[in-house]
Each structure stands twice: as C-alpha cells, then as structure tokens.
Amino acid sequence: MGNVTSSFAQYEIKTVEGDESMIENVVVKGDYYASYVNYEQFKLTKDGTHYLRDEPFLKRLDGYYVSDQVAQLQNGNRKFMRMKNSEVNTYFETDDLIISAEIPYTRWGTFKGHLELETYNRQTNEQNTYEIEAPDLLDYAMVEKMYMNEDKLYIPVINMEYDIDTDEEVTRLSVFVFDFTEKTLVDSFDVTLSDANYYSDFTEIFVNDENNPTEMVITGVFIDYEELEETTEDEGTPDENEEFREYVELTVIKKIDLQTNEVSDIEITDGIKNGVPIAFNGTEIIFANAEGNNLVYSTFNIETGEMAEKLKVETNVEFVSMWDFEGNIIDDRKVYTLINNEYESSATLVVIDIDTNELLYQGTIEGDSQRRISKDESQVYFHTLEVNDL
C-alpha cells in the first residue's frame, strides 16, 4: 500500500497573504481520483497529506475520515461513544459534560417520535439519558447544532416532508430547549422556513455569541440553475461552454430572542444583493457572493435594513459555486471558507473576521504534479473543512 500511496499527489497550503497562524488547526479533507484507482480519501494538515489507506486497520473500517473532534471523543470515552454516530454537530461539550443528541429511527426508517439526549460526566463517570417527546417532527429530521446559554441547551432541528400526491414540500426548524438544572424540556417552538425544494434550500443558523448566545438568526436561500439565453452584442456573449448559470434567491430571515423565545421576521428589502449568508456578528448578517473569480463580502444590518459592500478578495478559482459556502466553519469570531477549484485540482482557503469584515488569511491548496503520470490521469475534490481546537 505504501508503494501505491507514494504515487499519489501530496498537497500543501501555500499562503497568499495574511497570518499563517490562522490555519494552525485547520484540516482539509478530500477525495483523490486517478486512472488506476477508484478514489482515495485524504486529509491535509500543516504536517502534510495523509491518505486513509495508510491509516491503521481500525481507522479504515469506517471507510472515511471521522471528524478529528469526534475521533478524540471516541478515543477518550469509548464506552459512552459506542454505537453513536460520527456527525460532529450532534455533540456539545462543557468543562465536565459530553452531550449527545440524536433523532432515533427504526430499521425501516420510521421516526420514533422523540429526541434522545445523553450526557456523560467526565469527572464522575455519571451517564444519563433523557427522552424528549417530538411527535410533530416531519418525516426527515436532523440535529443542526447545539448551543448552551447558562444551563439551557438549545437544540435546533431541521426537518422536512414531501407530499408525493400534491408535490408540495415543507421545511421547518424546530427548536428544543432543555434545562439541565430542572433536567427537563422547558420549551419548544417551530419556525416554518420555505416550501422550496429541500435539496436546493440552503438554510443557515447563526447565533450572536457562540459561547453565550442570546439571539439566533435563521436564514434561507434558494440556489438553483437557469439556462442562459443568447445575448446581444451590447450585453456580451456568455462563455461558449456555459449553458447554465447558478443563481441565488434569499427566501427568509428570522430572528429568535433566546431569552423570550420570541420569533420575529426580518424584512427582505430590494437592496439586499444576491449572495449567501455566512455569519452573524450580533448586528449584521455577512453575505458572500462571487463576481468572476472575486469573492465579494457584504453586510446587512438587521435593524436598519442597510446593505454595504465591505470586502473583495481576488482568487484564482475559475468558477465559485455558492454551495461551497455551505461548508463554512465559524470559530472564535472568524469564518473559514474552502473553495474547491475543480478545473485545476486545487482549492482556495479564506479566513474573514466576523466583527471587522477584514481578510485575515488567504491561501491556495496545491499538489505535487510531478507525482502524477499526466495531468488528465488524476483529479482531486476538496470537500470538507474542519477547525480543531484540540
């Protein structure tokens, strides 16, 4: 296996500008394709490229790289983590507790009607299980993330259903509030989001402060493709190879006061430019868009409704898909974005300060082309970004 892996491309992050300490804990995962292999998964860190096929046997059993944060939980708490899923958003940690939230299904894929919450105290080894009744969840549901404010745990769940007879679809956010002082569910409420196609709906959940949230903002964006029409000479001519263009439509903005659980609608004004929401700093929603090979960052003030362009970042990416922003990581008031460049088998990594809207870091991920027999015989897809505070 070592001989085979030695022929695979080795990747590195090359700094274009900014502080390299920004990527000290960054992990990028991807798939490597070549004419003589189906695909091989790898992860890239500051220490280099690591292919899954070179890992110990037990790590290879999953068939993919488990999140480093989940892997650390598994290694240090094997009894509690046994048979649990590897989705990082279903876990939350405090100084003492590991909290797991799952939506159980039967073997036939039928929702059991409750949310299962488990806790493990690393100091006392005490383990508790709580069943939160959730009969109104729709057919398909998943925990998006968890947030803690004092002793209250907020569990947002995205759920949807599709009626094949009417061809209608409903997407809803259900928020469950569990009080660890009272050890019970103290509140729950639903927010209807959009009737857009679930697979075209880009829903994001933000809080004003990851460590002590008091406000939650939910945004919905519809991303689809439109067929290009012939243009006049004055309008310009689309690329001869471009038949479709990606477009974005903002569908909803809602704000939730986590102290009163009051839900309010934020008006979507005509001044909001097309783009996808990527962060919320407590006052403004930060939007990202692409103009050619430039990333354009703008802010929308939820109180005044004002939109302002704040930053433009030039990249070498030929085509930027808005779906690339779905894999953003928000950590320590910074938003990390990985943009895959499928035409060049490379990627761009950008780090933006949420509060000042400044570019903190930009880098490119490039491979050692000398390891490849020819350019057409291998391809790479960078698809997952992690920031590990381990």
VOMI-596848 format. One record per residue: residue in one letter; x, y, z of N, C-alpha, C in turn. Coordinates in steps of 0.001 Angstrom, whole numbers, plus 500000, padded with zeros to 6 digits. Example, Ala and Ser with C-alpha at 12.3 -4.5 7.8 and 13.67 -1.06 7.14 Angstrom:
REM VOMI-596848
A513190494310507800512300495500507800513200496700507800;S512850497750507080513670498940507140512900500030507870;
//
This chain:
REM VOMI-596848
M500832498796500000500000500000500000500861501246500000;G501992501178500696502871502330500734503410502687499365;N503703501671498556504205501940497210503148502633496359;V501875502209496510500804502836495746500618504281496192;T500560504497497506500330505843498024501446506798497634;S502645506303497492503764507179497137503591507782495744;S502698507193494934502444507752493601501318508780493608;F500609508907494740499520509877494843500086511274495079;A499336512278494658499773513660494855499815514016496335;Q500792514795496709500913515337498060500575516830497991;Y499721517298498923499223518661498859499764519494500016;E499764520791499803500162521718500856499391523020500701;I499260523738501826498604525044501816499672526112501672;K499592526868500590500556527938500340499900529279500641;T500549530056501468499994531346501888500092532368500759;V498968533017500485498935534137499537499109535446500298;E498357535588501393498524536750502269497890536444503616;G498323537186504640497734537034505954498616536263506916;D498070536039508093498770535414509210498634533895509139;E499744533188508991499703531723508866499203531037510128;S499237531712511272498732531094512495497228530831512416;M496546531507511469495105531319511288494774529884510875;I495725529197510249495439527844509746496168526772510546;E496635527132511729497376526189512563496558524932512858;N495248525100513091494380523972513460493415523570512359;V493710524001511132492823523700510007493101522302509457;V492020521574509154492103520274508490491224520333507243;V491790519945506105491033519904504848490967518452504391;K489763517999504042489597516623503585489150516613502127;G489557515575501431489207515490500021489286514076499498;D488914513922498227488969512635497529489915512760496340;Y490775511782496204491749511753495111491334510665494129;Y491200511044492859490799510113491810491956509970490814;A492192508745490344493224508523489335492787507376488439;S493441507261487290493046506244486315493252504836486849;Y494168504672487810494463503339488305493864503066489687;V493056504015490232492318503783491470490935504374491308;N489973503862492093488635504442492082488704505820492737;Y488887505855494030489180507110494715489801506765496065;E490572507687496582491188507545497888490911508813498684;Q490444508640499921490205509811500756491489510205501481;F491676511512501643492856512011502341492464513190503209;K493356513548504120493191514792504857494519515523504859;L494418516839504818495587517708504734495651518564505988;T496789518540506666497046519393507825498346520140507583;K498752520938508556500013521656508421501198520695508345;D500979519439508765502055518437508735502129517682507414;G501167517929506497501224517267505202499960516508504868;T500060515658503838498918514902503323498924513495503898;H497750513050504348497622511724504940496494510993504222;Y496803509851503616495796509057502914495211508005503842;L493886507799503709493190506876504592493746505458504477;R494177505065503300494663503699503102495926503415503910;D496619504469504379497824504276505182497547504264506673;E496288504500507062495947504525508479495835503100509022;P495895502926510348495697501607510950494355501006510555;F494269499693510631493104498955510145491801499457510758;L491772499684512071490533500083512725490037501446512231;K490946502353511886490540503651511350489960503516509949;R490431502499509206489961502331507831488597501671507763;L488119501075508861486859500346508840485675501246508505;D485729502509508932484618503424508648484515503732507163;G485624503642506437485615503937505014485790505407504710;Y485921506230505754486129507665505578486793508198506846;Y487331509413506745487936510046507903486847510618508804;V486765510121510024485859510679511018486413512039511450;S485513512979511768485938514274512280486941514096513409;D487998514893513402489015514791514445488424515037515830;Q487442515928515927486817516207517219486028514992517715;V485295514345516797484554513143517183485525512005517483;A486598511880516695487596510835516931488217510983518315;Q488457512214518743489012512436520077488020512005521156;L486729512295520940485715511846521892485657510319521945;Q485747509682520784485707508221520732486900507598521448;N488074508170521243489287507611521844489322507770523356;G488767508883523859488835509129525293487624508668526070;N486540508306525373485305507938526066484617506803525308;R485317505700525194484871504606524319483525504027524740;K483289503882526022482037503275526477480852504173526122;F480971505467526404479877506389526117479648506547524622;M480717506544523837480617506810522404480286505571521576;R480243504417522196479988503181521448478618503234520763;M478596502921519453477397502855518620476790504229518323;K477479505306518680476963506633518357477462507084516995;N476736508045516412477091508494515075478336509367515112;S478868509685513945480112510446513845479877511869513343;E478625512362513424478307513714512985478661514709514097;V479599515603513808480141516486514843479077517412515426;N478062517793514652477053518741515134476117518143516177;T476152516842516375475268516216517355475925516094518732;Y477087516731518903477780516697520187478046518111520678;F477988518256522006478314519530522630479092519211523905;E480133520013524172480977519772525341481009520989526249;T480922520731527551481205521736528567482484521288529282;D482830521960530372484040521562531093483951520121531577;D482762519711532017482596518376532590481803517423531704;L480851517971530947479897517118530255480210516923528778;I479907515726528288479761515458526861478271515226526634;I477683515988525723476252515881525456476060515370524033;S475222514357523895474910513787522584473412513906522338;A473038514363521141471615514470520772471398513726519464;E470457512795519462470173512024518257468672511889518063;I468288511768516798466897511506516444466821510052516009;P466286509187516843466298507754516528465237507363515499;Y465646506465514632464749505897513623464732504381513788;T463659503761513330463607502306513312464427501795512132;R464590500505512027465344499926510919464654500156509582;W463374500505509608462633500780508369462638502277508034;G463371503059508807463480504475508517462345505307509060;T461556504737509975460429505459510545460865506181511812;F460557507472511900460914508281513052460176507783514298;K460885507624515409460298507051516615459488508042517444;G459521509335517095458684510302517787459320510963518994;H460634510813519153461287511511520249462743511815519898;L463294512746520634464695513133520521465418512552521730;E466522511886521500467249511241522591468464512065522969;L468530512446524240469626513251524758470388512425525788;E471704512310525600472541511565526546473671512453527028;T474010512306528317475114513074528884476086512141529597;Y477349512565529578478389511808530292479270512803531025;N479385512625532344480226513483533167481617512875533270;R482608513565532707483968513028532675484624513003534053;Q484080513783534986484673513804536328484116512688537205;T482797512462537121482155511470538000481829510165537282;N481968510147535930481595508993535098480088508718535104;E479299509678535583477840509513535592477289509703534181;Q476375508813533812475770508867532488474249508916532631;N473617509839531876472158509977531944471572510017530549;T470339509533530436469616509545529165468255510201529377;Y467897511089528450466613511781528524465903511628527178;E464617511338527215463814511281526000462955512531525915;I463147513284524828462371514497524613461294514182523582;E460044514267523985458952513958523078458928514951521916;A458856514422520695458854515276519499457961514662518430;P456683514466518722455798513791517762455507514610516516;D455759515929516578455403516790515450456537516999514459;L457684516371514688458745516468513696458277515840512386;L458740516385511280458339515890509970459147514650509595;D458943514145508394459471512832508014460986512713508125;Y461703513758507715463165513714507713463681514819508620;A464445514448509633464890515425510614466326515149511022;M467069516227511293468444516060511770468836517246512643;V469637516950513658470145517981514557471166518816513803;E470953520147513787471854521044513067473082521396513889;K472890521727515129473963522096516040473334522296517402;M474169522493518429473628522782519761474331523996520341;Y473562524749521166474099525941521804473691525920523271;M474549526451524127474265526480525557474277527917526057;N473211528287526786473140529573527463472861529291528931;E473893529534529772473832529159531177473531527666531273;D472406527266531855472106525834531991471096525342530966;K470762526189530007469778525797528990470488525413527695;L470117524253527183470664523749525927469633523944524829;Y470025524629523744469152524856522594469533523871521495;I468544523105521036468787522072520027467956522397518791;P468531523059517780467789523310516532467785522055515658;V466618521706515160466446520519514316465793520955513005;I466458520702511898465871520947510582465083519700510184;N463810519875509824463019518723509396462132519098508224;M461859518121507385461073518388506175460249517173505809;E459237517415504980458456516320504423457989516706503023;Y457770515674502228457335515877500841456091515049500595;D455054515701500089453798515022499769453816514674498286;I453967513397497981454100512968496587452795513182495814;D451668513174496515450384513349495832450158514789495381;T450557515739496218450346517152495893451594517824495363;D452731517112495415454026517665495001454363518912495813;E454004518888497103454294520008497983455329519596499029;E456113520578499446457198520310500372457184521360501479;V457497520925502684457564521834503821458888521625504530;T459585522717504821460814522660505610460611523498506856;R461008522947507999460717523614509264461912523475510201;L462114524504511011463113524446512062462394524284513391;S462712523231514107462153523011515441463269523226516459;V463000524044517453463997524341518486463504523780519818;F464331522929520425464016522339521728464936522959522771;V464351523359523906465113523999524975465083523082526195;F466259522543526540466364521592527656467125522266528787;D466530522242529994467139522874531164467838521797531996;F469157521931532134469915520923532883469775521099534388;T469300522262534829469029522436536259467780521654536654;E466738521771535817465499521055536084465477519667535454;K466486519418534563466597518125533883465319517767533117;T464806518748532384463592518519531608463507519522530469;L462655519205529513462375520136528413461513521266528955;V461965522503528779461213523638529314460504524428528223;D460871524207526955460190524921525881460549524271524555;S459693524485523571459977524084522192459089524919521280;F459595525229520105458818526026519168459297525745517752;D458423526024516786458710525751515381458784527048514594;V459645527032513576459769528151512647459652527583511243;T458581527931510529458429527480509143459373528277508255;L460117527571507411461155528237506634460756528496505195;S460544527448504427460337527643502993459668526415502419;D458963526620501293458400525483500572459268525159499354;A460508525689499336461429525402498231461910523964498316;N462397523468497208462938522117497158464014521961498227;Y463890520917499057464819520711500172466263520665499707;Y466491520051498545467858519886498063468404521147497400;S467559522157497224468017523449496706467989524520497781;D467539524151498970467386525118500053468638525111500927;F469239526262501085470459526435501853470065527184503127;T469834526432504214469415527024505476470605527144506419;E470764528321507036471855528536507980471295529016509313;I471945528596510393471576529004511741472785529685512375;F472588530915512818473672531673513438473245532134514829;V474232532361515688473980532996516984474918534183517123;N474533535123517991475351536327518146476638536066518917;D476650535013519738477836534673520524477845533163520723;E478837532483520167478882531017520253478990530540521698;N479646531324522575479870530893523955478703531222524884;N477963532284524573476834532674525417475765533319524549;P475084532529523741474139533112522769472885533658523424;T472436534804522943471166535378523387470220535601522217;E470756535563521000469947535713519796470343534661518775;M469352534170518067469581533216516985468970533792515711;V469697533680514605469204534146513312469158532963512354;I468030532798511682467865531719510701467677532356509336;T468448531908508371468314532412507004468068531243506053;G467310531513505016467054530519503988467371531089502624;V468093530323501829468462530739500481468123529611499526;F467574529971498384467269529010497324468360529128496258;I469066528031495997470139528014494996469733527071493866;D469704527598492656469321526769491515470116527220490290;Y469764526654489143470482526959487906469479527383486844;E469853528385486071468999528857484994469740528715483662;E468976528411482629469560528258481306469853529628480713;L471034529768480152471433531049479582470794531254478212;E470377532466477957469835532810476655470878533574475856;E470695533571474544471619534331473706471483535818474013;T472604536506474016472594537922474344472977538750473124;T472662540024473200473032540922472109474503541284472221;E475011541917471199476421542305471198476714543275472336;D475738544161472626475945545131473698475981544459475064;E475193543400475229475124542719476520476295541780476733;G476981541448475681478074540493475810477604539087475518;T478519538211475305478206536825474967478694535897476065;P477836534999476559478285534056477586479390533155477042;D480141532571477954481154531602477562480497530531476699;E481141530171475600480526529220474669480296527856475306;N481022527559476389480842526287477069479853526389478231;E479361527588478514478477527809479648477036527845479174;E476272526812479556474877526734479170473944527098480318;F474428526950481563473609527242482727474378528148483687;R473629528902484447474238529792485422473564529581486765;E474377529580487814473863529434489163473266530757489638;Y472107530681490273471542531903490820471044531653492240;V470945532747493002470626532678494427469435533567494724;E468513533067495539467365533867495964467201533737497472;L467296534865498171467092534885499615465596534739499902;T465211533748500708463790533449500921463285533853502300;V464155533831503312463657534115504659464806534554505561;I464488535490506472465378535835507587464504535944508831;K464830535174509846464078535229511101465053535368512266;K464631536105513272465440536289514476464682535743515679;I465396535035516546464797534453517742465504535015518968;D464734535591519865465260536039521153465302534813522070;L466487534377522443466612533141523208466240533308524678;Q465958534522525110465505534732526481463983534671526575;T463307535111525503461846535072525487461306534051524490;N462194533549523602461835532639522510460856533277521529;E460852534599521476460022535322520519460670535269519139;V459869534919518128460352534815516756459855536032515977;S460758536720515301460370537883514507460928537750513093;D460182538274512124460601538255510722461411539505510422;I462517539314509688463320540427509198462952540656507740;E462544541889507428462106542195506067463257542064505079;I462985541378503983463966541243502906463712542376501916;T464530543387501967464328544569501130464954544372499753;D464573545254498844465109545190497482466610545460497444;G467124546105498489468539546461498493469477545308498783;I468929544163499214469786543023499519470279542404498220;K471590542364498056472173541788496848472121540266496913;N472183539653495748472234538199495725473507537721496412;G473386536670497158474526536125497872474020535185498942;V474922534536499637474526533601500685475006534122502038;P474168534031503074474592534439504413475629533452504952;I476707533975505537477766533093506049478066533310507527;A477565534403508133477853534659509547476942535764510054;F476893535883511383476112536933512045476937537422513226;N477164538734513306478023539265514365477250539919515508;G475928539761515501475098540349516540474312541546516048;T474827542200515017474156543355514417473921543150512930;E474909542544512257474866542402510805474988540940510390;I474280540614509316474472539325508646475493539554507537;I476499538702507486477526538819506456477141537928505284;F477122538518504090476785537807502864478046537632502019;A478125536512501304479227536270500377478656536006498990;N479345536507497991478939536307496610480196536210495759;A480019535855494496481146535751493573480889536617492358;E481899537377491987481892538138490742483118537708489947;G482894536806488996484043536223488297484860535398489272;N486148535716489398486996534992490338487186535772491645;N486359536796491872486420537581493100485345537141494083;L485710537024495356484736536819496418484366538186496972;V483072538459497043482596539765497495481813539567498788;Y482216540299499834481574540199501139480825541500501437;S479553541350501832478714542498502163478031542230503499;T477544543305504134476839543155505404475435543720505296;F474509543088505999473117543530506066472776543795507520;N472494545051507854472135545425509214470665545064509455;I470413544175510414469053543667510596468129544695511237;E468690545749511836467863546788512441467509547873511427;T468494548312510636468260549417509701467914548953508294;G468221547688507972467963547181506629468986547640505604;E470085548233506064471090548742505146472064547650504723;M472417547665503426473367546716502848474613547493502441;A475782546941502755477023547637502416478084546628502017;E478772546906500892479876546051500476481101546383501323;K481746545350501879482845545575502806484191545063502311;L484183544021501494485463543399501165485363542656499841;K486450542721499062486540541953497828487874541221497824;V487820539899497612489017539066497647489212538420496284;E490340538693495659490634538103494356491216536702494553;T490696535737493803491189534363493873491568533898492472;N492132532689492411492453532095491109491459531003490737;V490285530999491402489267529987491139488452530414489929;E488336529519488945487640529855487716486134529965487915;F485573529057488727484137529086488987483895528852490468;V483199529774491103482868529661492522481394529311492646;S481094528149493225479717527766493479479297528265494847;M478070528777494935477565529239496219477439528104497230;W477358526870496728477261525733497648478550525532498426;D479678526075497929480928525944498668480844526605500037;F479971527610500167479870528313501437479059527527502466;E478438526441502053477672525630502998478594524938504000;G479838524704503607480786524027504488481602524969505349;N481161526233505475481886527200506306482029526719507744;I483103527143508382483300526906509803483411528260510491;I482621528460511551482729529667512361483405529291513666;D484524529941513945485301529601515131486003530860515631;D485792531169516907486488532288517555486305533590516775;R485055533871516400484682535108515689485332535211514318;K485652534093513723486208534065512376485405533068511540;V485287533347510240484608532422509347485625531897508342;Y485729530568508282486669529876507406485898529316506217;T486406529552505014485745529086503801486728528342502914;L486279527181502416487072526387501478486373526405500127;I487063526901499102486511526967497747487252525966496877;N486535524940496408487165523930495556487304524462494131;N488476524227493523488735524630492140488874523362491309;E487730522846490830487732521546490169488493521555488853;Y488606522711488217489285522764486925490800522638487065;E491332522988488234492775522962488439493214521965489503;S492257521173490031492563520241491124493286520951492254;S492736522084492656493308522868493744492146523481494527;A492462524306495494491419524949496299491962526242496882;T491037527080497329491381528338497986490797528330499391;L491575528798500350491152528872501749491156530336502172;V490020530810502698489877532210503083489376532282504522;V489961533200505307489533533422506692489174534903506841;I487940535169507319487428536525507458487079536791508928;D487390537981509410486997538395510748485523538810510719;I484703538200511577483269538452511562482929539870512000;D483663540399512946483330541706513507483844542870512668;T485033542729512083485618543836511315485494543642509808;N485093542437509370484982542111507944486318542266507223;E487404541997507923488729542063507328489183540682506883;L489996540647505834490622539408505398491794539106506325;L491729537973507014492796537591507925493800536656507275;Y493295535860506312494195534893505666493611534449504329;Q494501534262503361494132533620502099495273532698501684;G494923531489501320495925530529500870495378529668499757;T496263529022499021495862528083497981496384526701498337;I495593525699498003495999524312498217496416523751496869;E497661523325496786498207522835495532498898521501495754;G498942520688494686499560519379494772500880519308494029;D501629518257494322502898517995493649502602517262492346;S502531518019491248502144517433489960503161516441489436;Q504389516474489929505415515552489434505101514110489811;R504255513918490798503906512555491190502905511929490233;R502281512763489422501244512245488524501846511931487162;I501387510847486564501906510428485269501537511444484203;S500295511936484214499895513020483328498750513762483988;K498519514991483565497522515831484214496122515245484122;D495833514528483037494489514002482821494216512726483606;E495246512152484221495059510851484858494674510948486320;S494630512146486884494240512269488279493445513543488486;Q492601513512489507491755514651489829491501514627491325;V491272515798491906491031515864493341489826516752493605;Y489091516394494659487940517190495074488091517477496567;F488302518744496910488405519157498312486997519493498804;H486517518760499804485098518888500145484781519210501597;T485703519031502531485368519211503927486445520012504641;L485976520963505460486868521814506225486581521645507708;E487636521552508508487486521487509964488472522450510612;V488080522988511750488977523789512573488937523178513964;N490040522585514377490058521798515612490781522539516718;D490066522836517797490690523434518977491043522317519944;L491982521471519500492315520279520300493542520543521174;
//
